[in-house]
């Protein structure tokens, strides 16, 4: 997948009001990075990822532009100094921001900051894109306090690791004293401090103070769960499935745990670098430093964090575990940088990729008559039957393409909402009614609005027309990873809703199928259950006599 981003694309999106994109008003080159010419390209060194800029503008104008980005000039002055249109400068700065080359002119911090810290916050700030400049990170730190509790050696090591970048206090608050505003409690758990963890977790949950639990053992270090009554399960649910961590930690393990904790807490506070917190916990094996990640899920019936009643479940459903693993963090913890993936050339191109089944015979569908959807719904009658014209209209609106791109960079337009405008599902038709279509299995080719006749045999059933929606994971995961499975289900829900609305306007019904045999359908459709799971099915039918 290409990660190319064009200045024209990201600049147009920023100018069009995409609030996730930032264009500095008085741009300043980030600290610790440099631009240098390499042949016909310009290379950005020192940012969170290496970047290369190509094209005539980069070759001739980019370095002169960045040389002027010292935080004292606005877009108009930059354009005048370089003899450029102001809109050209705007689009170039939008791309430079997206690439991690520039930030907003730093303001006053109100507190001394070491060159090392300011350079780190500025240079790596593009990892998340959450701050307009590194000074915003410093302002965040000034309002946060870390309270270290638990294992004494780990507390001491963490205190050294944090240094003086934020306020650090050790030990639980005294009797009758509550937490300070902006406080995060970090508890280092070992075998000897396990009971004290329960007391600390209860206090933090009661007072609404976020708690980060760190388990330290001779064999592993687990950072998490992060516990906040406003957004996460409780500490008991977050740790119920943990395995053994070994005995008391050595000095080296203590130092490892302290360093990793300081790193992720600073990322959480400053929002300058990436962290798996607050939704995931990470386990680091001491022997080889391999790392695994888990998401906390409330156990059904938990008296602390579950809304369900009854006995506390020993385990949670697989569906809940999956949902937790792909859940998006609350807005306060969201990384806007990830949003830039929408504007990568490869991700734009994927929206215009369609399956075609080139070796399968095609069946033309009638031109959809959209005027049938205008005005009052057609009155259902007992003599009403499903026709090929009905099926054509349902397929077109629920799964079809409204407009294909006419030029490079153009957009595919669909009738029904689709995640990322990708089209991450495929619609199939099982027909058992020869008056509509010759009985058989068909795939809907949305680009051409035709059906591809497949060689599979129809599974046993009585329904005349079935719609089967299959997720195209190979396509959607190229952009969204494991989150793609959830998107196929969301798309299927939108598509079934559109199909139902069209059917009702035609005096027909779309009846969702509650259960199906994945194996039978996979054999009939010629699909893989691992990469093309069935995510929804429905029956298109006429009213029945009662």
C-alpha positions as a Python dict, from the first residue, in 0.01 Angstrom:
ca = {
    (1, 'X'): (0, 0, 0),
    (2, 'X'): (147, 332, -107),
    (3, 'X'): (178, 594, 166),
    (4, 'X'): (215, 878, -81),
    (5, 'X'): (27, 1197, 6),
    (6, 'X'): (-7, 1483, -238),
    (7, 'X'): (-3, 1850, -142),
    (8, 'X'): (-304, 1915, -364),
    (9, 'X'): (-508, 1644, -189),
    (10, 'X'): (-430, 1732, 172),
    (11, 'X'): (-442, 2106, 104),
    (12, 'X'): (-784, 2080, -57),
    (13, 'X'): (-911, 1873, 236),
    (14, 'X'): (-778, 2123, 492),
    (15, 'X'): (-926, 2417, 300),
    (16, 'X'): (-1253, 2226, 273),
    (17, 'X'): (-1297, 2223, 649),
    (18, 'X'): (-1152, 1891, 763),
    (19, 'X'): (-1100, 1974, 1131),
    (20, 'X'): (-856, 1686, 1178),
    (21, 'X'): (-600, 1864, 958),
    (22, 'X'): (-383, 2151, 1078),
    (23, 'X'): (-205, 2413, 871),
    (24, 'X'): (27, 2633, 1084),
    (25, 'X'): (-50, 3004, 1058),
    (26, 'X'): (310, 3103, 1137),
    (27, 'X'): (502, 2786, 1053),
    (28, 'X'): (825, 2691, 1222),
    (29, 'X'): (1047, 2399, 1126),
    (30, 'X'): (1028, 2140, 1402),
    (31, 'X'): (1328, 2119, 1632),
    (32, 'X'): (1570, 1839, 1557),
    (33, 'X'): (1473, 1791, 1190),
    (34, 'X'): (1634, 1909, 869),
    (35, 'X'): (1553, 1927, 500),
    (36, 'X'): (1823, 1835, 248),
    (37, 'X'): (1833, 1785, -124),
    (38, 'X'): (1914, 1439, -257),
    (39, 'X'): (1918, 1432, -636),
    (40, 'X'): (1579, 1546, -760),
    (41, 'X'): (1413, 1494, -421),
    (42, 'X'): (1414, 1665, -82),
    (43, 'X'): (1454, 1440, 221),
    (44, 'X'): (1329, 1515, 572),
    (45, 'X'): (1559, 1375, 841),
    (46, 'X'): (1487, 1343, 1213),
    (47, 'X'): (1107, 1330, 1214),
    (48, 'X'): (901, 1039, 1346),
    (49, 'X'): (931, 876, 1002),
    (50, 'X'): (1171, 945, 715),
    (51, 'X'): (1003, 1142, 437),
    (52, 'X'): (1091, 1225, 77),
    (53, 'X'): (934, 1503, -132),
    (54, 'X'): (930, 1474, -510),
    (55, 'X'): (824, 1694, -798),
    (56, 'X'): (924, 2028, -945),
    (57, 'X'): (802, 2230, -646),
    (58, 'X'): (1003, 2020, -402),
    (59, 'X'): (1311, 2035, -619),
    (60, 'X'): (1303, 2411, -677),
    (61, 'X'): (1110, 2573, -390),
    (62, 'X'): (1071, 2349, -86),
    (63, 'X'): (1405, 2419, 81),
    (64, 'X'): (1379, 2799, 26),
    (65, 'X'): (1030, 2780, 180),
    (66, 'X'): (1143, 2587, 487),
    (67, 'X'): (1440, 2819, 531),
    (68, 'X'): (1189, 3100, 583),
    (69, 'X'): (974, 2900, 829),
    (70, 'X'): (1114, 3038, 1154),
    (71, 'X'): (783, 3113, 1325),
    (72, 'X'): (780, 3486, 1243),
    (73, 'X'): (611, 3485, 901),
    (74, 'X'): (257, 3416, 793),
    (75, 'X'): (138, 3270, 464),
    (76, 'X'): (114, 3604, 284),
    (77, 'X'): (467, 3709, 370),
    (78, 'X'): (604, 3368, 274),
    (79, 'X'): (423, 3386, -59),
    (80, 'X'): (555, 3738, -127),
    (81, 'X'): (912, 3647, -37),
    (82, 'X'): (905, 3347, -271),
    (83, 'X'): (695, 3499, -550),
    (84, 'X'): (423, 3236, -509),
    (85, 'X'): (46, 3233, -488),
    (86, 'X'): (-73, 3226, -127),
    (87, 'X'): (-283, 2916, -200),
    (88, 'X'): (28, 2734, -322),
    (89, 'X'): (203, 2813, 6),
    (90, 'X'): (-103, 2694, 198),
    (91, 'X'): (-106, 2356, 27),
    (92, 'X'): (271, 2315, 68),
    (93, 'X'): (245, 2391, 441),
    (94, 'X'): (-44, 2146, 475),
    (95, 'X'): (180, 1875, 332),
    (96, 'X'): (477, 1979, 545),
    (97, 'X'): (261, 1958, 857),
    (98, 'X'): (133, 1615, 756),
    (99, 'X'): (490, 1496, 698),
    (100, 'X'): (616, 1620, 1035),
    (101, 'X'): (836, 1898, 901),
    (102, 'X'): (673, 2209, 1049),
    (103, 'X'): (458, 2311, 1345),
    (104, 'X'): (296, 2628, 1471),
    (105, 'X'): (527, 2899, 1601),
    (106, 'X'): (607, 2802, 1962),
    (107, 'X'): (464, 3032, 2227),
    (108, 'X'): (592, 3099, 2577),
    (109, 'X'): (595, 2799, 2809),
    (110, 'X'): (596, 2983, 3142),
    (111, 'X'): (848, 2733, 3283),
    (112, 'X'): (1206, 2634, 3202),
    (113, 'X'): (1236, 2344, 2957),
    (114, 'X'): (1555, 2160, 2877),
    (115, 'X'): (1668, 2160, 2511),
    (116, 'X'): (1653, 1780, 2511),
    (117, 'X'): (1287, 1772, 2617),
    (118, 'X'): (1175, 2052, 2384),
    (119, 'X'): (1351, 1884, 2091),
    (120, 'X'): (1192, 1548, 2167),
    (121, 'X'): (842, 1695, 2197),
    (122, 'X'): (884, 1894, 1877),
    (123, 'X'): (1066, 1636, 1665),
    (124, 'X'): (832, 1347, 1748),
    (125, 'X'): (513, 1552, 1784),
    (126, 'X'): (399, 1441, 1440),
    (127, 'X'): (357, 1086, 1576),
    (128, 'X'): (9, 1183, 1694),
    (129, 'X'): (-52, 1529, 1547),
    (130, 'X'): (-239, 1618, 1867),
    (131, 'X'): (-49, 1942, 1938),
    (132, 'X'): (-4, 2245, 1719),
    (133, 'X'): (341, 2303, 1870),
    (134, 'X'): (568, 2149, 2132),
    (135, 'X'): (483, 2423, 2382),
    (136, 'X'): (129, 2282, 2409),
    (137, 'X'): (288, 1961, 2539),
    (138, 'X'): (471, 2156, 2807),
    (139, 'X'): (148, 2328, 2908),
    (140, 'X'): (-18, 1987, 2946),
    (141, 'X'): (265, 1868, 3170),
    (142, 'X'): (229, 2170, 3393),
    (143, 'X'): (-123, 2064, 3490),
    (144, 'X'): (-52, 1698, 3565),
    (145, 'X'): (71, 1512, 3873),
    (146, 'X'): (190, 1154, 3899),
    (147, 'X'): (137, 972, 4229),
    (148, 'X'): (365, 667, 4260),
    (149, 'X'): (253, 385, 4491),
    (150, 'X'): (327, 20, 4559),
    (151, 'X'): (658, -164, 4530),
    (152, 'X'): (920, 57, 4693),
    (153, 'X'): (1212, -9, 4456),
    (154, 'X'): (991, 46, 4153),
    (155, 'X'): (853, 370, 4297),
    (156, 'X'): (1205, 501, 4354),
    (157, 'X'): (1318, 399, 4004),
    (158, 'X'): (1012, 559, 3844),
    (159, 'X'): (1074, 880, 4035),
    (160, 'X'): (1422, 895, 3883),
    (161, 'X'): (1286, 811, 3536),
    (162, 'X'): (1034, 1095, 3544),
    (163, 'X'): (1300, 1340, 3653),
    (164, 'X'): (1162, 1691, 3674),
    (165, 'X'): (940, 1698, 3366),
    (166, 'X'): (621, 1691, 3574),
    (167, 'X'): (511, 1690, 3938),
    (168, 'X'): (578, 1354, 4105),
    (169, 'X'): (466, 1252, 4454),
    (170, 'X'): (523, 921, 4627),
    (171, 'X'): (289, 719, 4843),
    (172, 'X'): (-89, 733, 4889),
    (173, 'X'): (-251, 1056, 5008),
    (174, 'X'): (-274, 1091, 5385),
    (175, 'X'): (-589, 1037, 5587),
    (176, 'X'): (-867, 1272, 5487),
    (177, 'X'): (-669, 1412, 5195),
    (178, 'X'): (-801, 1378, 4842),
    (179, 'X'): (-622, 1370, 4511),
    (180, 'X'): (-515, 1691, 4340),
    (181, 'X'): (-666, 1798, 4009),
    (182, 'X'): (-500, 1632, 3708),
    (183, 'X'): (-357, 1348, 3916),
    (184, 'X'): (-275, 1003, 3782),
    (185, 'X'): (-202, 726, 4030),
    (186, 'X'): (56, 468, 3919),
    (187, 'X'): (65, 152, 4128),
    (188, 'X'): (353, -96, 4096),
    (189, 'X'): (221, -440, 4184),
    (190, 'X'): (430, -734, 4301),
    (191, 'X'): (337, -1036, 4505),
    (192, 'X'): (401, -839, 4823),
    (193, 'X'): (190, -536, 4724),
    (194, 'X'): (-114, -713, 4574),
    (195, 'X'): (-342, -644, 4869),
    (196, 'X'): (-247, -277, 4875),
    (197, 'X'): (-340, -255, 4505),
    (198, 'X'): (-701, -336, 4593),
    (199, 'X'): (-713, -56, 4848),
    (200, 'X'): (-561, 194, 4607),
    (201, 'X'): (-791, 87, 4321),
    (202, 'X'): (-1098, 123, 4544),
    (203, 'X'): (-991, 471, 4655),
    (204, 'X'): (-920, 589, 4299),
    (205, 'X'): (-1245, 446, 4163),
    (206, 'X'): (-1442, 611, 4442),
    (207, 'X'): (-1273, 950, 4389),
    (208, 'X'): (-1273, 933, 4009),
    (209, 'X'): (-892, 935, 3987),
    (210, 'X'): (-736, 750, 3692),
    (211, 'X'): (-513, 460, 3797),
    (212, 'X'): (-238, 294, 3596),
    (213, 'X'): (-148, -44, 3736),
    (214, 'X'): (199, -184, 3654),
    (215, 'X'): (270, -545, 3743),
    (216, 'X'): (639, -625, 3789),
    (217, 'X'): (772, -980, 3817),
    (218, 'X'): (1088, -1173, 3749),
    (219, 'X'): (954, -1300, 3417),
    (220, 'X'): (736, -1021, 3279),
    (221, 'X'): (625, -661, 3314),
    (222, 'X'): (265, -562, 3236),
    (223, 'X'): (179, -197, 3185),
    (224, 'X'): (-195, -169, 3242),
    (225, 'X'): (-477, -172, 3273),
    (226, 'X'): (-543, 198, 3282),
    (227, 'X'): (-851, 234, 3499),
    (228, 'X'): (-1086, 531, 3488),
    (229, 'X'): (-1450, 508, 3601),
    (230, 'X'): (-1548, 743, 3320),
    (231, 'X'): (-1431, 518, 3037),
    (232, 'X'): (-1278, 179, 3133),
    (233, 'X'): (-1358, -144, 3316),
    (234, 'X'): (-1241, -182, 3675),
    (235, 'X'): (-902, -319, 3771),
    (236, 'X'): (-1044, -662, 3865),
    (237, 'X'): (-1195, -711, 3520),
    (238, 'X'): (-882, -576, 3354),
    (239, 'X'): (-659, -832, 3528),
    (240, 'X'): (-884, -1138, 3563),
    (241, 'X'): (-721, -1339, 3281),
    (242, 'X'): (-357, -1262, 3357),
    (243, 'X'): (-100, -1539, 3379),
    (244, 'X'): (196, -1570, 3615),
    (245, 'X'): (471, -1306, 3610),
    (246, 'X'): (725, -1496, 3819),
    (247, 'X'): (871, -1404, 4156),
    (248, 'X'): (1013, -1080, 4290),
    (249, 'X'): (1175, -866, 4016),
    (250, 'X'): (1548, -810, 3981),
    (251, 'X'): (1703, -464, 3973),
    (252, 'X'): (1719, -473, 3592),
    (253, 'X'): (1348, -559, 3563),
    (254, 'X'): (1262, -280, 3805),
    (255, 'X'): (1453, -31, 3589),
    (256, 'X'): (1283, -165, 3276),
    (257, 'X'): (938, -127, 3432),
    (258, 'X'): (1016, 226, 3554),
    (259, 'X'): (1144, 339, 3215),
    (260, 'X'): (854, 193, 3019),
    (261, 'X'): (607, 344, 3265),
    (262, 'X'): (762, 691, 3243),
    (263, 'X'): (764, 669, 2862),
    (264, 'X'): (396, 584, 2830),
    (265, 'X'): (277, 820, 3103),
    (266, 'X'): (461, 1104, 2935),
    (267, 'X'): (302, 1007, 2603),
    (268, 'X'): (-38, 1005, 2773),
    (269, 'X'): (21, 1346, 2932),
    (270, 'X'): (187, 1533, 2643),
    (271, 'X'): (5, 1359, 2354),
    (272, 'X'): (330, 1405, 2160),
    (273, 'X'): (417, 1038, 2108),
    (274, 'X'): (211, 724, 2064),
    (275, 'X'): (96, 494, 2343),
    (276, 'X'): (-139, 199, 2372),
    (277, 'X'): (-296, 361, 2678),
    (278, 'X'): (-568, 410, 2790),
    (279, 'X'): (-753, 120, 2625),
    (280, 'X'): (-488, -154, 2603),
    (281, 'X'): (-239, -314, 2838),
    (282, 'X'): (101, -442, 2723),
    (283, 'X'): (296, -738, 2858),
    (284, 'X'): (674, -745, 2804),
    (285, 'X'): (855, -1077, 2847),
    (286, 'X'): (1182, -1023, 3029),
    (287, 'X'): (1373, -1296, 2843),
    (288, 'X'): (1335, -1156, 2490),
    (289, 'X'): (1136, -830, 2532),
    (290, 'X'): (857, -965, 2311),
    (291, 'X'): (538, -768, 2370),
    (292, 'X'): (171, -863, 2354),
    (293, 'X'): (-135, -642, 2395),
    (294, 'X'): (-475, -704, 2552),
    (295, 'X'): (-788, -497, 2597),
    (296, 'X'): (-985, -484, 2920),
    (297, 'X'): (-1349, -595, 2906),
    (298, 'X'): (-1610, -574, 3182),
    (299, 'X'): (-1718, -919, 3297),
    (300, 'X'): (-2097, -955, 3281),
    (301, 'X'): (-2233, -916, 3633),
    (302, 'X'): (-1931, -731, 3775),
    (303, 'X'): (-2055, -530, 4073),
    (304, 'X'): (-1812, -246, 4000),
    (305, 'X'): (-1821, -175, 3627),
    (306, 'X'): (-2088, -389, 3459),
    (307, 'X'): (-2446, -281, 3395),
    (308, 'X'): (-2571, -640, 3370),
    (309, 'X'): (-2726, -822, 3663),
    (310, 'X'): (-2668, -1173, 3791),
    (311, 'X'): (-2360, -1373, 3890),
    (312, 'X'): (-2019, -1255, 3776),
    (313, 'X'): (-1917, -1439, 3458),
    (314, 'X'): (-1589, -1627, 3453),
    (315, 'X'): (-1516, -1508, 3098),
    (316, 'X'): (-1647, -1249, 2855),
    (317, 'X'): (-1795, -1321, 2508),
    (318, 'X'): (-1552, -1330, 2217),
    (319, 'X'): (-1756, -1058, 2048),
    (320, 'X'): (-1697, -824, 2343),
    (321, 'X'): (-1325, -899, 2338),
    (322, 'X'): (-1309, -817, 1966),
    (323, 'X'): (-1507, -496, 2009),
    (324, 'X'): (-1274, -386, 2288),
    (325, 'X'): (-966, -466, 2079),
    (326, 'X'): (-1075, -239, 1792),
    (327, 'X'): (-1254, 31, 1991),
    (328, 'X'): (-1154, 390, 1921),
    (329, 'X'): (-1030, 587, 2222),
    (330, 'X'): (-1225, 886, 2357),
    (331, 'X'): (-1168, 1213, 2179),
    (332, 'X'): (-921, 1333, 2443),
    (333, 'X'): (-690, 1042, 2357),
    (334, 'X'): (-744, 1025, 1981),
    (335, 'X'): (-445, 1072, 1749),
    (336, 'X'): (-547, 1299, 1459),
    (337, 'X'): (-242, 1177, 1265),
    (338, 'X'): (-421, 851, 1188),
    (339, 'X'): (-686, 1048, 1000),
    (340, 'X'): (-429, 1134, 733),
    (341, 'X'): (-453, 778, 608),
    (342, 'X'): (-771, 882, 427),
    (343, 'X'): (-562, 1107, 201),
    (344, 'X'): (-289, 861, 112),
    (345, 'X'): (-290, 798, -261),
    (346, 'X'): (-317, 422, -216),
    (347, 'X'): (-620, 456, 12),
    (348, 'X'): (-790, 689, -234),
    (349, 'X'): (-721, 448, -518),
    (350, 'X'): (-868, 152, -330),
    (351, 'X'): (-1214, 312, -339),
    (352, 'X'): (-1222, 261, -717),
    (353, 'X'): (-1118, -105, -708),
    (354, 'X'): (-1395, -348, -794),
    (355, 'X'): (-1423, -723, -832),
    (356, 'X'): (-1537, -831, -1177),
    (357, 'X'): (-1539, -1215, -1199),
    (358, 'X'): (-1393, -1201, -1553),
    (359, 'X'): (-1436, -1573, -1626),
    (360, 'X'): (-1801, -1588, -1516),
    (361, 'X'): (-2088, -1529, -1761),
    (362, 'X'): (-2271, -1204, -1701),
    (363, 'X'): (-2643, -1140, -1674),
    (364, 'X'): (-2759, -788, -1758),
    (365, 'X'): (-2994, -621, -1515),
    (366, 'X'): (-3270, -383, -1624),
    (367, 'X'): (-3191, -15, -1593),
    (368, 'X'): (-3306, 83, -1241),
    (369, 'X'): (-3616, 301, -1248),
    (370, 'X'): (-3545, 545, -963),
    (371, 'X'): (-3874, 725, -1023),
    (372, 'X'): (-4045, 433, -849),
    (373, 'X'): (-3896, 557, -522),
    (374, 'X'): (-4061, 899, -551),
    (375, 'X'): (-4395, 966, -385),
    (376, 'X'): (-4609, 724, -192),
    (377, 'X'): (-4500, 359, -161),
    (378, 'X'): (-4656, 112, -399),
    (379, 'X'): (-4949, -65, -236),
    (380, 'X'): (-4863, -429, -156),
    (381, 'X'): (-5100, -682, -303),
    (382, 'X'): (-5146, -1054, -253),
    (383, 'X'): (-5080, -1110, -623),
    (384, 'X'): (-4753, -914, -605),
    (385, 'X'): (-4437, -1104, -697),
    (386, 'X'): (-4071, -1009, -705),
    (387, 'X'): (-3951, -917, -1053),
    (388, 'X'): (-3607, -870, -1204),
    (389, 'X'): (-3679, -496, -1221),
    (390, 'X'): (-3740, -497, -843),
    (391, 'X'): (-3417, -686, -777),
    (392, 'X'): (-3223, -449, -1003),
    (393, 'X'): (-3343, -143, -813),
    (394, 'X'): (-3275, -296, -471),
    (395, 'X'): (-2921, -397, -572),
    (396, 'X'): (-2844, -61, -728),
    (397, 'X'): (-2943, 150, -427),
    (398, 'X'): (-2823, -82, -151),
    (399, 'X'): (-2493, -196, -306),
    (400, 'X'): (-2439, -8, -630),
    (401, 'X'): (-2231, 283, -753),
    (402, 'X'): (-2390, 618, -821),
    (403, 'X'): (-2099, 775, -1005),
    (404, 'X'): (-1755, 653, -1111),
    (405, 'X'): (-1451, 886, -1103),
    (406, 'X'): (-1393, 1064, -1433),
    (407, 'X'): (-1035, 1174, -1363),
    (408, 'X'): (-732, 1086, -1154),
    (409, 'X'): (-807, 1157, -790),
    (410, 'X'): (-1182, 1166, -850),
    (411, 'X'): (-1422, 1006, -604),
    (412, 'X'): (-1648, 707, -637),
    (413, 'X'): (-2000, 804, -528),
    (414, 'X'): (-2230, 540, -384),
    (415, 'X'): (-2600, 535, -312),
    (416, 'X'): (-2552, 392, 38),
    (417, 'X'): (-2297, 503, 299),
    (418, 'X'): (-1978, 294, 300),
    (419, 'X'): (-1694, 301, 552),
    (420, 'X'): (-1406, 499, 407),
    (421, 'X'): (-1598, 491, 77),
    (422, 'X'): (-1417, 163, 16),
    (423, 'X'): (-1702, -75, -55),
    (424, 'X'): (-1584, -346, 180),
    (425, 'X'): (-1868, -591, 117),
    (426, 'X'): (-1985, -800, -176),
    (427, 'X'): (-2350, -879, -245),
    (428, 'X'): (-2457, -1222, -371),
    (429, 'X'): (-2798, -1337, -491),
    (430, 'X'): (-2934, -1687, -442),
    (431, 'X'): (-3224, -1731, -681),
    (432, 'X'): (-3466, -2025, -665),
    (433, 'X'): (-3733, -1860, -883),
    (434, 'X'): (-3686, -1909, -1257),
    (435, 'X'): (-3940, -1636, -1327),
    (436, 'X'): (-3689, -1383, -1193),
    (437, 'X'): (-3358, -1539, -1296),
    (438, 'X'): (-3246, -1886, -1397),
    (439, 'X'): (-3206, -2060, -1063),
    (440, 'X'): (-2849, -2027, -942),
    (441, 'X'): (-2586, -1833, -751),
    (442, 'X'): (-2491, -1482, -862),
    (443, 'X'): (-2242, -1216, -757),
    (444, 'X'): (-2336, -852, -798),
    (445, 'X'): (-2077, -652, -997),
    (446, 'X'): (-2149, -305, -861),
    (447, 'X'): (-1927, -116, -1104),
    (448, 'X'): (-2119, -239, -1409),
    (449, 'X'): (-2455, -317, -1244),
    (450, 'X'): (-2464, -673, -1376),
    (451, 'X'): (-2475, -1016, -1216),
    (452, 'X'): (-2197, -1271, -1255),
    (453, 'X'): (-2328, -1630, -1273),
    (454, 'X'): (-2123, -1850, -1037),
    (455, 'X'): (-2084, -2228, -1068),
    (456, 'X'): (-2183, -2309, -708),
    (457, 'X'): (-2498, -2496, -620),
    (458, 'X'): (-2776, -2328, -425),
    (459, 'X'): (-2798, -2446, -64),
    (460, 'X'): (-3129, -2609, 32),
    (461, 'X'): (-3400, -2358, 119),
    (462, 'X'): (-3753, -2241, 44),
    (463, 'X'): (-3700, -1867, -1),
    (464, 'X'): (-3706, -1760, -366),
    (465, 'X'): (-3462, -1464, -352),
    (466, 'X'): (-3190, -1438, -89),
    (467, 'X'): (-2937, -1159, -55),
    (468, 'X'): (-2609, -1262, 107),
    (469, 'X'): (-2359, -996, 214),
    (470, 'X'): (-1996, -1104, 242),
    (471, 'X'): (-1712, -899, 390),
    (472, 'X'): (-1412, -834, 166),
    (473, 'X'): (-1144, -841, 437),
    (474, 'X'): (-857, -862, 188),
    (475, 'X'): (-962, -519, 63),
    (476, 'X'): (-1070, -333, 374),
    (477, 'X'): (-784, -456, 595),
    (478, 'X'): (-531, -297, 363),
    (479, 'X'): (-643, 33, 512),
    (480, 'X'): (-806, -47, 845),
    (481, 'X'): (-638, -367, 969),
    (482, 'X'): (-842, -580, 1208),
    (483, 'X'): (-1088, -293, 1253),
    (484, 'X'): (-1202, -382, 901),
    (485, 'X'): (-1417, -673, 1020),
    (486, 'X'): (-1627, -434, 1224),
    (487, 'X'): (-1662, -202, 925),
    (488, 'X'): (-1793, -483, 705),
    (489, 'X'): (-2067, -541, 962),
    (490, 'X'): (-2150, -171, 979),
    (491, 'X'): (-2163, -151, 600),
    (492, 'X'): (-2389, -456, 588),
    (493, 'X'): (-2627, -289, 831),
    (494, 'X'): (-2645, 24, 614),
    (495, 'X'): (-2697, -186, 301),
    (496, 'X'): (-2978, -392, 454),
    (497, 'X'): (-3146, -71, 570),
    (498, 'X'): (-3131, 73, 218),
    (499, 'X'): (-3260, -254, 72),
    (500, 'X'): (-3548, -254, 319),
    (501, 'X'): (-3639, 108, 238),
    (502, 'X'): (-3637, 39, -137),
    (503, 'X'): (-3839, -279, -92),
    (504, 'X'): (-4102, -100, 116),
    (505, 'X'): (-4134, 167, -152),
    (506, 'X'): (-4195, -113, -404),
    (507, 'X'): (-4453, -290, -189),
    (508, 'X'): (-4209, -568, -100),
    (509, 'X'): (-4033, -683, 215),
    (510, 'X'): (-3672, -746, 312),
    (511, 'X'): (-3666, -1001, 592),
    (512, 'X'): (-3328, -1034, 771),
    (513, 'X'): (-3207, -1390, 824),
    (514, 'X'): (-3116, -1450, 1188),
    (515, 'X'): (-2897, -1756, 1135),
    (516, 'X'): (-2721, -1933, 850),
    (517, 'X'): (-2471, -2208, 780),
    (518, 'X'): (-2136, -2045, 704),
    (519, 'X'): (-1999, -2361, 549),
    (520, 'X'): (-2291, -2412, 310),
    (521, 'X'): (-2282, -2050, 196),
    (522, 'X'): (-1903, -2049, 151),
    (523, 'X'): (-1924, -2357, -72),
    (524, 'X'): (-2210, -2210, -274),
    (525, 'X'): (-2041, -1872, -322),
    (526, 'X'): (-1688, -2006, -363),
    (527, 'X'): (-1560, -1783, -83),
    (528, 'X'): (-1321, -1827, 209),
    (529, 'X'): (-1470, -1817, 558),
    (530, 'X'): (-1148, -1655, 687),
    (531, 'X'): (-1113, -1370, 439),
    (532, 'X'): (-1472, -1341, 310),
    (533, 'X'): (-1704, -1403, 605),
    (534, 'X'): (-2079, -1381, 565),
    (535, 'X'): (-2181, -1077, 769),
    (536, 'X'): (-2552, -1054, 686),
    (537, 'X'): (-2827, -1225, 489),
    (538, 'X'): (-3185, -1137, 403),
    (539, 'X'): (-3478, -1252, 195),
    (540, 'X'): (-3640, -1029, -68),
    (541, 'X'): (-4005, -1131, -88),
    (542, 'X'): (-4355, -1023, -174),
    (543, 'X'): (-4634, -1002, 85),
    (544, 'X'): (-4766, -1338, 194),
    (545, 'X'): (-5129, -1433, 237),
    (546, 'X'): (-5225, -1489, 600),
}
